[in-house]
Amino acid sequence: MGFREDTVRARQAGYTAARAGRPLTDCPHSADSLLRLAWVRGYKAAHPPSVEVTD
């Protein structure tokens, strides 16, 4: 499997983890891995930052 496929799978795994309610610290990839970045991006895609609107 190539790097592109690995990153797609890592992103999907992060998204799935977030939807399942697992904490961000459950990422299985090391801190210096680009796969960790893909996993976190997937996680964040499931939990976009909220925007507070004030008048």
CHARMM internal coordinates of N, CA and C (Angstrom, degrees):
IC EDIT
DIST 1 N 1 CA 1.4483
DIST 1 CA 1 C 1.5279
ANGL 1 N 1 CA 1 C 107.97
DIST 1 C 2 N 1.3110
ANGL 1 CA 1 C 2 N 116.76
DIHE 1 N 1 CA 1 C 2 N 139.49
DIST 2 N 2 CA 1.4508
ANGL 1 C 2 N 2 CA 121.94
DIHE 1 CA 1 C 2 N 2 CA -178.79
DIST 2 CA 2 C 1.5187
ANGL 2 N 2 CA 2 C 112.67
DIHE 1 C 2 N 2 CA 2 C -88.18
DIST 2 C 3 N 1.3161
ANGL 2 CA 2 C 3 N 114.61
DIHE 2 N 2 CA 2 C 3 N 171.68
DIST 3 N 3 CA 1.4649
ANGL 2 C 3 N 3 CA 120.34
DIHE 2 CA 2 C 3 N 3 CA -177.83
DIST 3 CA 3 C 1.5247
ANGL 3 N 3 CA 3 C 112.15
DIHE 2 C 3 N 3 CA 3 C -61.03
DIST 3 C 4 N 1.3152
ANGL 3 CA 3 C 4 N 116.75
DIHE 3 N 3 CA 3 C 4 N -39.58
DIST 4 N 4 CA 1.4677
ANGL 3 C 4 N 4 CA 119.79
DIHE 3 CA 3 C 4 N 4 CA -179.17
DIST 4 CA 4 C 1.5316
ANGL 4 N 4 CA 4 C 110.75
DIHE 3 C 4 N 4 CA 4 C -60.08
DIST 4 C 5 N 1.3114
ANGL 4 CA 4 C 5 N 117.02
DIHE 4 N 4 CA 4 C 5 N -45.37
DIST 5 N 5 CA 1.4602
ANGL 4 C 5 N 5 CA 120.77
DIHE 4 CA 4 C 5 N 5 CA 178.53
DIST 5 CA 5 C 1.5234
ANGL 5 N 5 CA 5 C 111.06
DIHE 4 C 5 N 5 CA 5 C -64.25
DIST 5 C 6 N 1.3334
ANGL 5 CA 5 C 6 N 116.22
DIHE 5 N 5 CA 5 C 6 N -38.98
DIST 6 N 6 CA 1.4664
ANGL 5 C 6 N 6 CA 120.44
DIHE 5 CA 5 C 6 N 6 CA 178.26
DIST 6 CA 6 C 1.5241
ANGL 6 N 6 CA 6 C 111.24
DIHE 5 C 6 N 6 CA 6 C -61.62
DIST 6 C 7 N 1.3254
ANGL 6 CA 6 C 7 N 117.13
DIHE 6 N 6 CA 6 C 7 N -42.12
DIST 7 N 7 CA 1.4650
ANGL 6 C 7 N 7 CA 119.36
DIHE 6 CA 6 C 7 N 7 CA -178.90
DIST 7 CA 7 C 1.5231
ANGL 7 N 7 CA 7 C 111.35
DIHE 6 C 7 N 7 CA 7 C -69.42
DIST 7 C 8 N 1.3215
ANGL 7 CA 7 C 8 N 117.23
DIHE 7 N 7 CA 7 C 8 N -37.12
DIST 8 N 8 CA 1.4701
ANGL 7 C 8 N 8 CA 119.97
DIHE 7 CA 7 C 8 N 8 CA 177.11
DIST 8 CA 8 C 1.5212
ANGL 8 N 8 CA 8 C 109.87
DIHE 7 C 8 N 8 CA 8 C -62.94
DIST 8 C 9 N 1.3130
ANGL 8 CA 8 C 9 N 116.57
DIHE 8 N 8 CA 8 C 9 N -43.63
DIST 9 N 9 CA 1.4717
ANGL 8 C 9 N 9 CA 120.17
DIHE 8 CA 8 C 9 N 9 CA 179.21
DIST 9 CA 9 C 1.5291
ANGL 9 N 9 CA 9 C 111.59
DIHE 8 C 9 N 9 CA 9 C -66.65
DIST 9 C 10 N 1.3229
ANGL 9 CA 9 C 10 N 117.07
DIHE 9 N 9 CA 9 C 10 N -39.43
DIST 10 N 10 CA 1.4655
ANGL 9 C 10 N 10 CA 120.35
DIHE 9 CA 9 C 10 N 10 CA 178.70
DIST 10 CA 10 C 1.5232
ANGL 10 N 10 CA 10 C 110.57
DIHE 9 C 10 N 10 CA 10 C -64.15
DIST 10 C 11 N 1.3271
ANGL 10 CA 10 C 11 N 117.08
DIHE 10 N 10 CA 10 C 11 N -42.24
DIST 11 N 11 CA 1.4710
ANGL 10 C 11 N 11 CA 120.83
DIHE 10 CA 10 C 11 N 11 CA 178.95
DIST 11 CA 11 C 1.5245
ANGL 11 N 11 CA 11 C 110.41
DIHE 10 C 11 N 11 CA 11 C -63.65
DIST 11 C 12 N 1.3152
ANGL 11 CA 11 C 12 N 116.88
DIHE 11 N 11 CA 11 C 12 N -43.31
DIST 12 N 12 CA 1.4658
ANGL 11 C 12 N 12 CA 120.44
DIHE 11 CA 11 C 12 N 12 CA 178.65
DIST 12 CA 12 C 1.5277
ANGL 12 N 12 CA 12 C 110.65
DIHE 11 C 12 N 12 CA 12 C -64.54
DIST 12 C 13 N 1.3193
ANGL 12 CA 12 C 13 N 117.04
DIHE 12 N 12 CA 12 C 13 N -38.80
DIST 13 N 13 CA 1.4607
ANGL 12 C 13 N 13 CA 120.81
DIHE 12 CA 12 C 13 N 13 CA 178.35
DIST 13 CA 13 C 1.5268
ANGL 13 N 13 CA 13 C 111.02
DIHE 12 C 13 N 13 CA 13 C -64.25
DIST 13 C 14 N 1.3210
ANGL 13 CA 13 C 14 N 117.29
DIHE 13 N 13 CA 13 C 14 N -40.07
DIST 14 N 14 CA 1.4627
ANGL 13 C 14 N 14 CA 120.70
DIHE 13 CA 13 C 14 N 14 CA 176.97
DIST 14 CA 14 C 1.5146
ANGL 14 N 14 CA 14 C 111.72
DIHE 13 C 14 N 14 CA 14 C -64.53
DIST 14 C 15 N 1.3178
ANGL 14 CA 14 C 15 N 116.32
DIHE 14 N 14 CA 14 C 15 N -42.24
DIST 15 N 15 CA 1.4679
ANGL 14 C 15 N 15 CA 121.48
DIHE 14 CA 14 C 15 N 15 CA 178.17
DIST 15 CA 15 C 1.5334
ANGL 15 N 15 CA 15 C 110.08
DIHE 14 C 15 N 15 CA 15 C -61.80
DIST 15 C 16 N 1.3170
ANGL 15 CA 15 C 16 N 115.80
DIHE 15 N 15 CA 15 C 16 N -45.90
DIST 16 N 16 CA 1.4639
ANGL 15 C 16 N 16 CA 120.99
DIHE 15 CA 15 C 16 N 16 CA 179.84
DIST 16 CA 16 C 1.5258
ANGL 16 N 16 CA 16 C 111.04
DIHE 15 C 16 N 16 CA 16 C -63.25
DIST 16 C 17 N 1.3180
ANGL 16 CA 16 C 17 N 116.86
DIHE 16 N 16 CA 16 C 17 N -40.66
DIST 17 N 17 CA 1.4645
ANGL 16 C 17 N 17 CA 121.04
DIHE 16 CA 16 C 17 N 17 CA 179.09
DIST 17 CA 17 C 1.5237
ANGL 17 N 17 CA 17 C 110.93
DIHE 16 C 17 N 17 CA 17 C -62.40
DIST 17 C 18 N 1.3086
ANGL 17 CA 17 C 18 N 116.72
DIHE 17 N 17 CA 17 C 18 N -42.88
DIST 18 N 18 CA 1.4652
ANGL 17 C 18 N 18 CA 120.48
DIHE 17 CA 17 C 18 N 18 CA 179.86
DIST 18 CA 18 C 1.5197
ANGL 18 N 18 CA 18 C 110.92
DIHE 17 C 18 N 18 CA 18 C -65.02
DIST 18 C 19 N 1.3223
ANGL 18 CA 18 C 19 N 117.29
DIHE 18 N 18 CA 18 C 19 N -43.31
DIST 19 N 19 CA 1.4681
ANGL 18 C 19 N 19 CA 121.44
DIHE 18 CA 18 C 19 N 19 CA -179.89
DIST 19 CA 19 C 1.5261
ANGL 19 N 19 CA 19 C 111.42
DIHE 18 C 19 N 19 CA 19 C -65.26
DIST 19 C 20 N 1.3502
ANGL 19 CA 19 C 20 N 116.03
DIHE 19 N 19 CA 19 C 20 N -27.26
DIST 20 N 20 CA 1.4640
ANGL 19 C 20 N 20 CA 121.03
DIHE 19 CA 19 C 20 N 20 CA 178.88
DIST 20 CA 20 C 1.5256
ANGL 20 N 20 CA 20 C 112.05
DIHE 19 C 20 N 20 CA 20 C -83.41
DIST 20 C 21 N 1.3378
ANGL 20 CA 20 C 21 N 116.71
DIHE 20 N 20 CA 20 C 21 N -4.68
DIST 21 N 21 CA 1.4600
ANGL 20 C 21 N 21 CA 120.47
DIHE 20 CA 20 C 21 N 21 CA 178.27
DIST 21 CA 21 C 1.5136
ANGL 21 N 21 CA 21 C 114.72
DIHE 20 C 21 N 21 CA 21 C 85.96
DIST 21 C 22 N 1.3187
ANGL 21 CA 21 C 22 N 117.45
DIHE 21 N 21 CA 21 C 22 N 11.75
DIST 22 N 22 CA 1.4562
ANGL 21 C 22 N 22 CA 119.73
DIHE 21 CA 21 C 22 N 22 CA 178.21
DIST 22 CA 22 C 1.5232
ANGL 22 N 22 CA 22 C 110.00
DIHE 21 C 22 N 22 CA 22 C -74.70
DIST 22 C 23 N 1.3340
ANGL 22 CA 22 C 23 N 117.89
DIHE 22 N 22 CA 22 C 23 N 150.83
DIST 23 N 23 CA 1.4693
ANGL 22 C 23 N 23 CA 120.29
DIHE 22 CA 22 C 23 N 23 CA -179.78
DIST 23 CA 23 C 1.5264
ANGL 23 N 23 CA 23 C 111.80
DIHE 22 C 23 N 23 CA 23 C -74.39
DIST 23 C 24 N 1.3074
ANGL 23 CA 23 C 24 N 115.44
DIHE 23 N 23 CA 23 C 24 N 157.50
DIST 24 N 24 CA 1.4624
ANGL 23 C 24 N 24 CA 122.27
DIHE 23 CA 23 C 24 N 24 CA 179.20
DIST 24 CA 24 C 1.5285
ANGL 24 N 24 CA 24 C 111.52
DIHE 23 C 24 N 24 CA 24 C -58.57
DIST 24 C 25 N 1.3097
ANGL 24 CA 24 C 25 N 117.03
DIHE 24 N 24 CA 24 C 25 N -29.25
DIST 25 N 25 CA 1.4673
ANGL 24 C 25 N 25 CA 121.58
DIHE 24 CA 24 C 25 N 25 CA -178.91
DIST 25 CA 25 C 1.5258
ANGL 25 N 25 CA 25 C 112.96
DIHE 24 C 25 N 25 CA 25 C -71.37
DIST 25 C 26 N 1.3157
ANGL 25 CA 25 C 26 N 118.91
DIHE 25 N 25 CA 25 C 26 N -4.13
DIST 26 N 26 CA 1.4655
ANGL 25 C 26 N 26 CA 121.97
DIHE 25 CA 25 C 26 N 26 CA 178.06
DIST 26 CA 26 C 1.5248
ANGL 26 N 26 CA 26 C 113.40
DIHE 25 C 26 N 26 CA 26 C -80.04
DIST 26 C 27 N 1.3089
ANGL 26 CA 26 C 27 N 117.88
DIHE 26 N 26 CA 26 C 27 N 2.40
DIST 27 N 27 CA 1.4644
ANGL 26 C 27 N 27 CA 120.93
DIHE 26 CA 26 C 27 N 27 CA -179.41
DIST 27 CA 27 C 1.5311
ANGL 27 N 27 CA 27 C 109.48
DIHE 26 C 27 N 27 CA 27 C -57.62
DIST 27 C 28 N 1.3359
ANGL 27 CA 27 C 28 N 117.68
DIHE 27 N 27 CA 27 C 28 N 126.96
DIST 28 N 28 CA 1.4646
ANGL 27 C 28 N 28 CA 120.48
DIHE 27 CA 27 C 28 N 28 CA -176.86
DIST 28 CA 28 C 1.5317
ANGL 28 N 28 CA 28 C 114.68
DIHE 27 C 28 N 28 CA 28 C -83.07
DIST 28 C 29 N 1.3090
ANGL 28 CA 28 C 29 N 117.92
DIHE 28 N 28 CA 28 C 29 N -2.69
DIST 29 N 29 CA 1.4648
ANGL 28 C 29 N 29 CA 121.28
DIHE 28 CA 28 C 29 N 29 CA -175.58
DIST 29 CA 29 C 1.5293
ANGL 29 N 29 CA 29 C 110.93
DIHE 28 C 29 N 29 CA 29 C -98.38
DIST 29 C 30 N 1.3243
ANGL 29 CA 29 C 30 N 115.85
DIHE 29 N 29 CA 29 C 30 N 149.14
DIST 30 N 30 CA 1.4654
ANGL 29 C 30 N 30 CA 120.66
DIHE 29 CA 29 C 30 N 30 CA -178.81
DIST 30 CA 30 C 1.5270
ANGL 30 N 30 CA 30 C 110.75
DIHE 29 C 30 N 30 CA 30 C -69.20
DIST 30 C 31 N 1.3138
ANGL 30 CA 30 C 31 N 115.64
DIHE 30 N 30 CA 30 C 31 N 159.52
DIST 31 N 31 CA 1.4693
ANGL 30 C 31 N 31 CA 121.77
DIHE 30 CA 30 C 31 N 31 CA -175.15
DIST 31 CA 31 C 1.5260
ANGL 31 N 31 CA 31 C 113.03
DIHE 30 C 31 N 31 CA 31 C -62.60
DIST 31 C 32 N 1.3112
ANGL 31 CA 31 C 32 N 118.22
DIHE 31 N 31 CA 31 C 32 N -26.88
DIST 32 N 32 CA 1.4649
ANGL 31 C 32 N 32 CA 120.62
DIHE 31 CA 31 C 32 N 32 CA -178.33
DIST 32 CA 32 C 1.5349
ANGL 32 N 32 CA 32 C 112.93
DIHE 31 C 32 N 32 CA 32 C -96.00
DIST 32 C 33 N 1.3214
ANGL 32 CA 32 C 33 N 117.11
DIHE 32 N 32 CA 32 C 33 N 10.68
DIST 33 N 33 CA 1.4614
ANGL 32 C 33 N 33 CA 121.47
DIHE 32 CA 32 C 33 N 33 CA -178.23
DIST 33 CA 33 C 1.5266
ANGL 33 N 33 CA 33 C 111.55
DIHE 32 C 33 N 33 CA 33 C -94.02
DIST 33 C 34 N 1.3227
ANGL 33 CA 33 C 34 N 116.64
DIHE 33 N 33 CA 33 C 34 N 137.40
DIST 34 N 34 CA 1.4618
ANGL 33 C 34 N 34 CA 120.28
DIHE 33 CA 33 C 34 N 34 CA 174.66
DIST 34 CA 34 C 1.5255
ANGL 34 N 34 CA 34 C 111.00
DIHE 33 C 34 N 34 CA 34 C -67.35
DIST 34 C 35 N 1.3224
ANGL 34 CA 34 C 35 N 116.75
DIHE 34 N 34 CA 34 C 35 N -22.59
DIST 35 N 35 CA 1.4623
ANGL 34 C 35 N 35 CA 119.42
DIHE 34 CA 34 C 35 N 35 CA 176.75
DIST 35 CA 35 C 1.5257
ANGL 35 N 35 CA 35 C 110.68
DIHE 34 C 35 N 35 CA 35 C -67.68
DIST 35 C 36 N 1.3238
ANGL 35 CA 35 C 36 N 116.82
DIHE 35 N 35 CA 35 C 36 N -29.39
DIST 36 N 36 CA 1.4646
ANGL 35 C 36 N 36 CA 119.81
DIHE 35 CA 35 C 36 N 36 CA 176.09
DIST 36 CA 36 C 1.5259
ANGL 36 N 36 CA 36 C 109.69
DIHE 35 C 36 N 36 CA 36 C -63.56
DIST 36 C 37 N 1.3175
ANGL 36 CA 36 C 37 N 116.72
DIHE 36 N 36 CA 36 C 37 N -41.62
DIST 37 N 37 CA 1.4598
ANGL 36 C 37 N 37 CA 121.07
DIHE 36 CA 36 C 37 N 37 CA 178.23
DIST 37 CA 37 C 1.5282
ANGL 37 N 37 CA 37 C 110.39
DIHE 36 C 37 N 37 CA 37 C -60.31
DIST 37 C 38 N 1.3196
ANGL 37 CA 37 C 38 N 117.26
DIHE 37 N 37 CA 37 C 38 N -43.89
DIST 38 N 38 CA 1.4640
ANGL 37 C 38 N 38 CA 121.02
DIHE 37 CA 37 C 38 N 38 CA 178.52
DIST 38 CA 38 C 1.5261
ANGL 38 N 38 CA 38 C 110.44
DIHE 37 C 38 N 38 CA 38 C -63.89
DIST 38 C 39 N 1.3260
ANGL 38 CA 38 C 39 N 117.16
DIHE 38 N 38 CA 38 C 39 N -41.42
DIST 39 N 39 CA 1.4654
ANGL 38 C 39 N 39 CA 121.55
DIHE 38 CA 38 C 39 N 39 CA -179.98
DIST 39 CA 39 C 1.5293
ANGL 39 N 39 CA 39 C 110.17
DIHE 38 C 39 N 39 CA 39 C -62.49
DIST 39 C 40 N 1.3282
ANGL 39 CA 39 C 40 N 116.79
DIHE 39 N 39 CA 39 C 40 N -46.23
DIST 40 N 40 CA 1.4674
ANGL 39 C 40 N 40 CA 121.25
DIHE 39 CA 39 C 40 N 40 CA -179.66
DIST 40 CA 40 C 1.5265
ANGL 40 N 40 CA 40 C 110.66
DIHE 39 C 40 N 40 CA 40 C -65.11
DIST 40 C 41 N 1.3072
ANGL 40 CA 40 C 41 N 117.82
DIHE 40 N 40 CA 40 C 41 N -37.85
DIST 41 N 41 CA 1.4736
ANGL 40 C 41 N 41 CA 120.28
DIHE 40 CA 40 C 41 N 41 CA 177.11
DIST 41 CA 41 C 1.5254
ANGL 41 N 41 CA 41 C 110.68
DIHE 40 C 41 N 41 CA 41 C -62.44
DIST 41 C 42 N 1.3098
ANGL 41 CA 41 C 42 N 116.96
DIHE 41 N 41 CA 41 C 42 N -40.51
DIST 42 N 42 CA 1.4606
ANGL 41 C 42 N 42 CA 120.24
DIHE 41 CA 41 C 42 N 42 CA 176.03
DIST 42 CA 42 C 1.5149
ANGL 42 N 42 CA 42 C 111.35
DIHE 41 C 42 N 42 CA 42 C -64.37
DIST 42 C 43 N 1.3217
ANGL 42 CA 42 C 43 N 115.88
DIHE 42 N 42 CA 42 C 43 N -41.38
DIST 43 N 43 CA 1.4622
ANGL 42 C 43 N 43 CA 121.22
DIHE 42 CA 42 C 43 N 43 CA 178.72
DIST 43 CA 43 C 1.5277
ANGL 43 N 43 CA 43 C 110.17
DIHE 42 C 43 N 43 CA 43 C -61.56
DIST 43 C 44 N 1.3155
ANGL 43 CA 43 C 44 N 116.27
DIHE 43 N 43 CA 43 C 44 N -46.70
DIST 44 N 44 CA 1.4663
ANGL 43 C 44 N 44 CA 120.88
DIHE 43 CA 43 C 44 N 44 CA -179.23
DIST 44 CA 44 C 1.5262
ANGL 44 N 44 CA 44 C 111.95
DIHE 43 C 44 N 44 CA 44 C -67.25
DIST 44 C 45 N 1.3247
ANGL 44 CA 44 C 45 N 117.69
DIHE 44 N 44 CA 44 C 45 N -30.17
DIST 45 N 45 CA 1.4654
ANGL 44 C 45 N 45 CA 120.86
DIHE 44 CA 44 C 45 N 45 CA 177.80
DIST 45 CA 45 C 1.5294
ANGL 45 N 45 CA 45 C 110.72
DIHE 44 C 45 N 45 CA 45 C -64.08
DIST 45 C 46 N 1.3185
ANGL 45 CA 45 C 46 N 116.56
DIHE 45 N 45 CA 45 C 46 N -30.72
DIST 46 N 46 CA 1.4630
ANGL 45 C 46 N 46 CA 120.60
DIHE 45 CA 45 C 46 N 46 CA 178.20
DIST 46 CA 46 C 1.5209
ANGL 46 N 46 CA 46 C 111.31
DIHE 45 C 46 N 46 CA 46 C -79.40
DIST 46 C 47 N 1.3223
ANGL 46 CA 46 C 47 N 117.13
DIHE 46 N 46 CA 46 C 47 N -23.21
DIST 47 N 47 CA 1.4671
ANGL 46 C 47 N 47 CA 123.03
DIHE 46 CA 46 C 47 N 47 CA 179.87
DIST 47 CA 47 C 1.5177
ANGL 47 N 47 CA 47 C 109.57
DIHE 46 C 47 N 47 CA 47 C -128.61
DIST 47 C 48 N 1.3289
ANGL 47 CA 47 C 48 N 117.86
DIHE 47 N 47 CA 47 C 48 N 73.03
DIST 48 N 48 CA 1.4690
ANGL 47 C 48 N 48 CA 118.74
DIHE 47 CA 47 C 48 N 48 CA 179.08
DIST 48 CA 48 C 1.5250
ANGL 48 N 48 CA 48 C 110.46
DIHE 47 C 48 N 48 CA 48 C -64.11
DIST 48 C 49 N 1.3162
ANGL 48 CA 48 C 49 N 117.21
DIHE 48 N 48 CA 48 C 49 N 149.32
DIST 49 N 49 CA 1.4643
ANGL 48 C 49 N 49 CA 119.63
DIHE 48 CA 48 C 49 N 49 CA 179.63
DIST 49 CA 49 C 1.5257
ANGL 49 N 49 CA 49 C 110.73
DIHE 48 C 49 N 49 CA 49 C -63.28
DIST 49 C 50 N 1.3030
ANGL 49 CA 49 C 50 N 114.74
DIHE 49 N 49 CA 49 C 50 N 140.52
DIST 50 N 50 CA 1.4619
ANGL 49 C 50 N 50 CA 118.41
DIHE 49 CA 49 C 50 N 50 CA 179.05
DIST 50 CA 50 C 1.5261
ANGL 50 N 50 CA 50 C 109.43
DIHE 49 C 50 N 50 CA 50 C -80.49
DIST 50 C 51 N 1.2994
ANGL 50 CA 50 C 51 N 114.70
DIHE 50 N 50 CA 50 C 51 N 148.06
DIST 51 N 51 CA 1.4601
ANGL 50 C 51 N 51 CA 121.03
DIHE 50 CA 50 C 51 N 51 CA 179.59
DIST 51 CA 51 C 1.5161
ANGL 51 N 51 CA 51 C 107.54
DIHE 50 C 51 N 51 CA 51 C -113.05
DIST 51 C 52 N 1.3084
ANGL 51 CA 51 C 52 N 115.27
DIHE 51 N 51 CA 51 C 52 N 123.20
DIST 52 N 52 CA 1.4576
ANGL 51 C 52 N 52 CA 120.14
DIHE 51 CA 51 C 52 N 52 CA 179.54
DIST 52 CA 52 C 1.5235
ANGL 52 N 52 CA 52 C 108.93
DIHE 51 C 52 N 52 CA 52 C -97.20
DIST 52 C 53 N 1.3100
ANGL 52 CA 52 C 53 N 115.52
DIHE 52 N 52 CA 52 C 53 N 125.67
DIST 53 N 53 CA 1.4601
ANGL 52 C 53 N 53 CA 120.82
DIHE 52 CA 52 C 53 N 53 CA -179.81
DIST 53 CA 53 C 1.5198
ANGL 53 N 53 CA 53 C 108.18
DIHE 52 C 53 N 53 CA 53 C -103.86
DIST 53 C 54 N 1.3260
ANGL 53 CA 53 C 54 N 115.61
DIHE 53 N 53 CA 53 C 54 N 125.43
DIST 54 N 54 CA 1.4649
ANGL 53 C 54 N 54 CA 120.16
DIHE 53 CA 53 C 54 N 54 CA 177.37
DIST 54 CA 54 C 1.5181
ANGL 54 N 54 CA 54 C 109.17
DIHE 53 C 54 N 54 CA 54 C -122.79
DIST 54 C 55 N 1.2922
ANGL 54 CA 54 C 55 N 115.51
DIHE 54 N 54 CA 54 C 55 N 147.00
DIST 55 N 55 CA 1.4704
ANGL 54 C 55 N 55 CA 120.20
DIHE 54 CA 54 C 55 N 55 CA 179.00
DIST 55 CA 55 C 1.4983
ANGL 55 N 55 CA 55 C 111.43
DIHE 54 C 55 N 55 CA 55 C -94.59
END
COOR INIT
IC SEED 1 N 1 CA 1 C
IC BUILD
